Amino acid sequence: MRIAVFGDAHAHADALDAVVAAADHAEVDALWSLGDMIGGGPDPVHVVRTTRARCSVALMGNHDYAATGSVDPSRLGDATASLLHAQATLSEDDLDWMRHRRPAARREGVQCWHGGPRNPVWEFVTPSTAPAALKLQRADLGLVAHTHTAAAFTPGRRRVPIVLDEPLDVSTGKWLLNPGAVGAPVPPRKGWFAALDAEAADGAFWLELDVEQRTATWHRAPYDPAPARERARALGLDDG
């Protein structure tokens, strides 16, 4: 079974559509979302409804929690305005569906978290925290998002190089993988749209996971970020 895994779409329709189209072209068997469907971008309705329609796994991320009222949106800093926009534009049916998401799941023998095993919503799995996360991971394969950084962690190796479009053998030992981000493919401290401008030309990240062959292949799906920024500017969301 081959799965297209992605996370952190952050209400960027063009980026998500590019990933879905690439996954369809690759003829994968399923799409999994690791959460943060919204927060940051101008297109919460499109992203939530695409995720509902296409993803057999759809996790709750911290921005999704904020939009559904579980935490104060102001806790998310520069994404606050976009979260309020999401609350105002998503239907009650969409919000109810989001409230019933969970930040963790296990499918096809793979453990999935938005954040990590120590805190499924808020944990950041980084090179320094990965050893502790791997100790708590029970399955041989685990997936996380939240950091916006494509990464692979395994016991005994601090850094594993990620080479786009080249399969990584994850058949031996325990692995914890991050697909990178769809909607803001660098850490958001630079500002949502500054990040989008800096990195979008290279495309939105997604991970092709073959659970039978035990390989993981990172890809980037190219798209034009300009329309999203124009929509954001019209809504007063542009932080640039």
Secondary structure, DSSP 8 states (H G I E B T S, - for coil): -EEEEEB--TT-HHHHHHHHHHHHHTT-SEEEE-S--SSSSS-HHHHHHHHHHH-SEE---HHHHHHTTSS-GGGGGGGHHHHHHHHHHS-HHHHHHHHT--SEEEETTEEEESS-SS-TTT----TTTHHHHHHH--SSEEE--SS---EEEBTTBS-----TTS-EE--SS-EEEE--BSS--S-GGG-HHHHHHHHGGG-EEEEEEETTTTEEEEEEE----HHHHHHHHHHT----
